[in-house]
Amino acid sequence: MKKILLLLSTTVLLVLSACGGSESGSEGEIDKLVFGDAGWNSIKVHNSIAQKIIEEGYGIDTEVISGSTAATLTGFIEGDIDVYMEIWTENTKEVYENAIESGDIKKTSVNFDDNTQGLYVPTYVIEGDEERGIEAVAPDLKTVEDLKKYPELFADPAEPDKGRLINAPSGWAVEKTITQKMETYGLNDTFVNFKPGSDAAIVASLTDAYKAGEPWVGYYWSPTAVTAKFDLTLLEEPEFDQETWEKTKGTEFPPNDVVVAVHKDIPEAAPEVVKFLNNYETSSALTEDALMYMTSKEDISAEEAAIWWMNEHEDVWTKWVPEDVAKKVKDSINE
C-alpha cells in the first residue's frame, strides 16, 4: 500500500512540477493562483467560490490541481499550489504543524470548525424505521467497539463470515486513523477493512444500502450532502484524550479546525486576495447547503453549486470583500 501511495504521490507531484504555482506578470503583478483539490466535494465547492471571487473580483486567473491529500499538501508546501481551502488540521496534524512552524504555509482563516467525523451507521439499524417497515436489527449498538457483536449484519460479499467496514480511500490521511482504530477496538478478527477507491464509491455504497434499508457501517464526516440527506448515527467512542489518541487513536476524533491557508509567497504576491481569504468563514450548515444542491440533480458541478450558493448567501460572501469587488462578482454572476 505504501508503494502505491508513493507512486500516486510521485505521479501527481510530477504534474505539479510541470504546472508550477503562481505566475507573476509585469511589475510583479500575479497572473494566476493555483488551488489544491484533494478529492472531496466540499473542497471542490469552496475552491469554486474562492476562484469566482478571485477571477471576477480581482482579475487573477486560477486553476486547480487534483491529487491525494498527501500529494497536494506536499505540492502546497513546495509552492506548486498556492491556495488550500480545506486543510483538516487534525487529520494532517504533523504535516500541517511542521509547515506552519517552518513558515512554508500561512493560515488565513478557519473555514469551519463545527464538523464531525467517524464511523456511521444508518439510524434505522439501531432504531428501525416504522414508516419504511424496517425493524431495528442492532438496538444495543452504541459504540464502535460494539460492532464486534454484529459482524453478520454487515457481511462482506467476499468474506461473508466477516463484516465489511468501509474505510476512507487509500491516500486520504484519515484512512490510517480508521485502520488503527480497527486494531485498537479489536475489530480485525470480525471485520474486513475495506478501502474504496474514492469518496464517490463510499457514497454509492451507502446510498445503495440506505435505499434498500440494509445495514451499512463506514467512515464519513460532516459537512457533506450525505450527512445532511440521510439519517445517520455516529457511533460513540471514549471522550477525546490527546495522549490516548496519539498512542492508539482509541478515542473520538479531536476537535478539527478546517482552515484556509496560502503558500508563504502569496501574502506578498497577492496581498488583496489574502485579505479576502483572511475573511473567508463558513459553517457546516452553509457548506451542506451547497452540497445538497450539488446532489439535488444529476450532473451539477461544483462550479454550478458555487454560483447557486453565492446567489443564496450573498449576505455572507459579500462581507469578505470590499464593495467594489463584490459588485464585480455579482455583475458577473448575473450576466
C-alpha positions as CSV (number, residue, x, y, z in Angstrom):
1,M,0.0,0.0,0.0
2,K,2.8,2.4,0.8
3,K,4.3,1.7,-2.6
4,I,1.0,2.5,-4.3
5,L,0.7,5.8,-2.3
6,L,4.3,6.7,-3.1
7,L,3.7,6.1,-6.8
8,L,0.5,8.1,-6.8
9,S,2.2,11.0,-4.9
10,T,5.2,10.9,-7.3
11,T,2.9,11.0,-10.3
12,V,0.9,13.9,-9.0
13,L,4.0,15.8,-8.0
14,L,5.4,15.4,-11.5
15,V,2.2,17.1,-12.8
16,L,2.6,19.8,-10.1
17,S,6.1,20.5,-11.1
18,A,5.2,20.7,-14.7
19,C,2.3,23.1,-14.0
20,G,4.0,25.3,-11.4
21,G,2.4,27.5,-8.8
22,S,1.6,31.2,-9.1
23,E,2.8,33.1,-12.1
24,S,4.0,36.7,-12.0
25,G,3.3,39.2,-14.8
26,S,4.9,42.6,-15.4
27,E,5.9,44.7,-12.5
28,G,5.5,41.8,-10.1
29,E,1.7,41.5,-10.6
30,I,0.4,38.0,-10.1
31,D,-1.3,36.4,-13.1
32,K,-2.5,33.1,-11.7
33,L,-3.2,31.3,-8.5
34,V,-3.3,27.5,-8.2
35,F,-5.7,25.7,-5.9
36,G,-5.3,22.2,-4.4
37,D,-8.2,19.7,-4.7
38,A,-7.8,16.6,-2.5
39,G,-10.9,14.9,-3.9
40,W,-14.0,15.6,-1.8
41,N,-17.0,17.7,-2.8
42,S,-16.8,20.4,-0.1
43,I,-13.2,21.4,-1.0
44,K,-14.3,21.5,-4.7
45,V,-17.2,23.9,-3.8
46,H,-15.0,26.1,-1.6
47,N,-12.4,26.2,-4.4
48,S,-15.1,27.3,-6.9
49,I,-16.4,30.0,-4.6
50,A,-13.0,31.5,-4.0
51,Q,-12.0,31.1,-7.7
52,K,-15.1,33.0,-8.8
53,I,-14.3,35.9,-6.4
54,I,-10.6,36.0,-7.3
55,E,-11.2,35.8,-11.1
56,E,-14.0,38.2,-11.3
57,G,-13.3,40.5,-8.4
58,Y,-9.5,40.7,-8.5
59,G,-8.8,39.9,-12.2
60,I,-6.5,37.0,-11.4
61,D,-6.7,33.7,-13.3
62,T,-7.0,30.4,-11.3
63,E,-6.6,26.7,-11.9
64,V,-7.0,23.6,-9.8
65,I,-4.6,20.7,-9.4
66,S,-6.1,17.4,-8.1
67,G,-4.4,14.6,-6.2
68,S,-4.4,12.7,-2.9
69,T,-4.2,14.6,0.4
70,A,-0.5,13.7,0.8
71,A,0.4,14.7,-2.8
72,T,-1.4,18.0,-2.8
73,L,-0.2,19.0,0.6
74,T,3.4,18.2,-0.5
75,G,2.9,20.4,-3.6
76,F,1.4,23.1,-1.4
77,I,4.3,23.2,0.9
78,E,6.8,23.2,-2.0
79,G,5.0,26.1,-3.7
80,D,3.4,24.3,-6.7
81,I,0.0,25.0,-5.1
82,D,-0.8,28.5,-3.8
83,V,-4.2,28.1,-2.0
84,Y,-5.7,25.3,0.0
85,M,-9.3,25.9,1.1
86,E,-9.8,22.9,3.4
87,I,-6.9,21.6,5.5
88,W,-8.4,19.3,8.1
89,T,-5.7,20.2,10.6
90,E,-6.1,17.2,13.0
91,N,-6.1,14.7,10.2
92,T,-2.9,16.1,8.9
93,K,-1.6,17.3,12.2
94,E,2.2,16.7,11.9
95,V,2.5,17.8,8.3
96,Y,0.3,20.9,8.9
97,E,2.0,22.0,12.1
98,N,5.5,21.5,10.7
99,A,4.6,23.6,7.6
100,I,3.2,26.4,9.8
101,E,6.2,26.3,12.1
102,S,8.7,26.4,9.2
103,G,6.7,29.2,7.6
104,D,6.2,27.3,4.3
105,I,2.4,28.0,4.5
106,K,0.3,30.7,6.2
107,K,-3.1,30.1,7.8
108,T,-5.5,32.8,6.7
109,S,-8.8,31.7,8.4
110,V,-10.8,28.9,9.8
111,N,-13.3,27.9,7.1
112,F,-15.5,26.0,9.6
113,D,-14.9,24.2,12.9
114,D,-18.4,22.7,13.6
115,N,-17.6,19.4,12.0
116,T,-17.8,15.7,13.0
117,Q,-16.2,12.5,11.6
118,G,-16.0,8.9,12.5
119,L,-17.9,5.6,11.9
120,Y,-21.5,5.9,11.0
121,V,-24.5,3.5,10.6
122,P,-27.9,4.4,9.3
123,T,-30.1,5.2,12.3
124,Y,-32.6,2.5,11.2
125,V,-30.1,-0.1,12.1
126,I,-30.4,0.8,15.7
127,E,-33.9,2.3,15.9
128,G,-35.7,0.8,12.9
129,D,-37.9,2.9,10.7
130,E,-41.6,2.3,11.1
131,E,-42.6,4.4,8.1
132,R,-40.4,2.2,5.8
133,G,-41.2,-1.0,7.6
134,I,-37.7,-1.5,8.8
135,E,-37.1,-3.3,12.1
136,A,-34.2,-2.4,14.4
137,V,-31.6,-5.2,14.0
138,A,-29.0,-3.8,16.4
139,P,-30.8,-2.0,19.2
140,D,-27.8,-2.2,21.5
141,L,-25.3,-0.9,19.0
142,K,-23.9,2.3,20.5
143,T,-20.2,2.3,20.3
144,V,-17.5,1.4,17.7
145,E,-16.4,-1.4,19.9
146,D,-20.0,-2.8,19.9
147,L,-19.6,-3.6,16.3
148,K,-17.8,-6.8,17.4
149,K,-21.2,-8.2,18.3
150,Y,-22.7,-7.7,14.9
151,P,-20.4,-8.7,12.1
152,E,-23.1,-10.8,10.4
153,L,-25.3,-7.8,9.9
154,F,-22.6,-6.1,7.8
155,A,-21.5,-9.2,5.9
156,D,-18.7,-8.7,3.4
157,P,-19.6,-10.2,0.0
158,A,-16.1,-11.6,-0.5
159,E,-15.8,-12.9,3.1
160,P,-19.3,-13.4,4.4
161,D,-18.1,-14.8,7.8
162,K,-16.8,-11.2,8.5
163,G,-18.5,-7.8,8.4
164,R,-17.4,-5.1,5.9
165,L,-16.3,-1.8,7.4
166,I,-15.9,0.9,4.8
167,N,-12.8,2.9,5.4
168,A,-11.7,6.1,3.8
169,P,-9.9,5.8,0.4
170,S,-6.2,4.9,0.4
171,G,-4.2,8.1,0.1
172,W,-6.5,10.0,2.5
173,A,-4.8,10.8,5.8
174,V,-7.7,9.5,7.8
175,E,-7.5,6.1,6.3
176,K,-4.6,5.2,8.6
177,T,-6.5,6.5,11.6
178,I,-9.5,4.2,10.9
179,T,-7.1,1.3,10.3
180,Q,-5.6,2.0,13.7
181,K,-9.0,2.3,15.3
182,M,-10.0,-1.1,14.0
183,E,-6.9,-2.6,15.6
184,T,-7.4,-0.7,18.9
185,Y,-11.1,-1.8,19.2
186,G,-10.3,-5.4,18.2
187,L,-12.3,-5.4,15.0
188,N,-9.8,-7.0,12.7
189,D,-10.9,-10.6,13.6
190,T,-14.5,-9.9,12.7
191,F,-14.4,-7.1,10.0
192,V,-12.8,-6.6,6.7
193,N,-11.0,-3.3,6.4
194,F,-12.4,-2.2,3.1
195,K,-10.7,0.7,1.4
196,P,-12.8,2.1,-1.5
197,G,-11.2,3.9,-4.4
198,S,-12.9,7.2,-3.9
199,D,-15.4,9.3,-2.0
200,A,-17.9,8.6,-4.7
201,A,-17.5,4.9,-4.1
202,I,-18.3,5.4,-0.4
203,V,-21.4,7.4,-1.3
204,A,-22.6,4.9,-3.8
205,S,-22.2,2.1,-1.2
206,L,-24.1,4.0,1.5
207,T,-26.8,5.2,-0.9
208,D,-27.5,1.7,-2.2
209,A,-27.7,0.3,1.3
210,Y,-29.9,3.1,2.5
211,K,-32.4,2.8,-0.3
212,A,-32.6,-0.9,0.3
213,G,-32.9,-0.4,4.1
214,E,-29.9,-2.6,4.7
215,P,-27.2,-2.3,7.4
216,W,-24.1,-0.4,6.5
217,V,-21.1,0.9,8.5
218,G,-18.3,3.1,7.5
219,Y,-16.3,6.3,7.7
220,Y,-17.8,9.6,6.8
221,W,-17.8,13.2,8.0
222,S,-19.8,16.3,8.2
223,P,-20.4,18.7,6.5
224,T,-21.4,16.7,3.5
225,A,-24.6,16.2,1.4
226,V,-24.6,12.6,2.7
227,T,-24.9,13.5,6.3
228,A,-27.5,16.2,5.5
229,K,-29.6,13.9,3.4
230,F,-29.5,10.6,5.3
231,D,-30.4,9.9,8.9
232,L,-27.2,8.5,10.2
233,T,-25.9,7.8,13.7
234,L,-22.2,8.4,14.6
235,L,-21.0,5.5,16.7
236,E,-19.7,6.6,20.1
237,E,-16.1,6.4,21.2
238,P,-14.4,7.4,24.5
239,E,-14.1,11.1,25.1
240,F,-11.1,12.6,23.3
241,D,-7.8,12.4,25.2
242,Q,-4.7,13.6,23.5
243,E,-2.3,11.0,25.0
244,T,-4.6,8.1,24.1
245,W,-5.2,9.5,20.7
246,E,-1.5,9.7,19.9
247,K,-0.9,6.2,21.1
248,T,-3.9,4.2,19.8
249,K,-6.5,6.5,18.2
250,G,-8.9,4.9,20.7
251,T,-11.0,8.0,21.4
252,E,-13.4,10.1,19.4
253,F,-11.8,12.3,16.8
254,P,-10.3,15.5,18.2
255,P,-11.8,18.9,17.5
256,N,-10.8,19.7,13.9
257,D,-10.3,23.3,12.6
258,V,-10.7,23.2,8.9
259,V,-8.5,26.0,7.7
260,V,-7.8,28.1,4.7
261,A,-4.1,28.6,4.0
262,V,-1.8,30.0,1.4
263,H,1.8,29.3,0.4
264,K,4.3,31.6,2.1
265,D,4.9,33.6,-1.1
266,I,1.3,34.6,-1.6
267,P,0.8,37.3,1.0
268,E,3.4,39.5,-0.7
269,A,2.4,38.4,-4.3
270,A,-1.3,38.9,-3.8
271,P,-2.0,40.9,-0.6
272,E,-5.6,41.9,-1.6
273,V,-6.5,38.3,-2.2
274,V,-5.0,37.3,1.1
275,K,-7.1,40.0,2.8
276,F,-10.2,38.3,1.3
277,L,-9.1,34.9,2.4
278,N,-8.5,36.2,5.9
279,N,-12.2,36.8,6.0
280,Y,-13.3,33.6,4.4
281,E,-15.5,31.8,7.0
282,T,-18.5,29.5,6.6
283,S,-20.0,26.7,8.7
284,S,-21.1,23.1,8.3
285,A,-24.6,24.2,7.6
286,L,-23.6,26.7,5.0
287,T,-21.3,24.2,3.3
288,E,-24.0,21.5,3.3
289,D,-26.4,23.9,1.6
290,A,-24.1,23.9,-1.4
291,L,-23.5,20.1,-1.3
292,M,-27.2,19.4,-1.1
293,Y,-27.8,21.5,-4.1
294,M,-25.0,19.7,-5.9
295,T,-26.6,16.4,-5.4
296,S,-30.2,17.5,-5.9
297,K,-30.0,16.7,-9.6
298,E,-27.6,14.8,-11.8
299,D,-24.5,16.4,-13.3
300,I,-24.5,19.6,-11.2
301,S,-20.9,20.6,-11.0
302,A,-19.1,22.2,-8.1
303,E,-18.8,25.4,-10.1
304,E,-22.6,25.5,-10.6
305,A,-23.2,24.7,-6.9
306,A,-20.9,27.6,-6.0
307,I,-22.8,30.0,-8.2
308,W,-26.1,28.9,-6.7
309,W,-24.7,29.2,-3.2
310,M,-23.3,32.7,-3.8
311,N,-26.8,33.8,-5.0
312,E,-28.4,32.2,-2.0
313,H,-25.9,33.6,0.5
314,E,-24.9,36.9,-0.9
315,D,-25.1,38.4,2.6
316,V,-22.3,36.0,3.7
317,W,-19.7,36.3,1.0
318,T,-20.1,40.0,0.2
319,K,-18.8,40.7,3.8
320,W,-15.5,39.0,2.8
321,V,-14.5,41.6,0.2
322,P,-14.7,45.4,-0.5
323,E,-17.9,46.7,-2.1
324,D,-16.3,47.3,-5.5
325,V,-15.0,43.7,-5.6
326,A,-18.4,42.4,-4.5
327,K,-20.1,44.4,-7.3
328,K,-17.8,43.0,-10.0
329,V,-18.5,39.4,-8.8
330,K,-22.3,40.0,-8.6
331,D,-22.4,41.5,-12.0
332,S,-20.5,38.5,-13.5
333,I,-22.9,36.1,-11.8
334,N,-25.9,37.9,-13.2
335,E,-24.7,38.2,-16.7
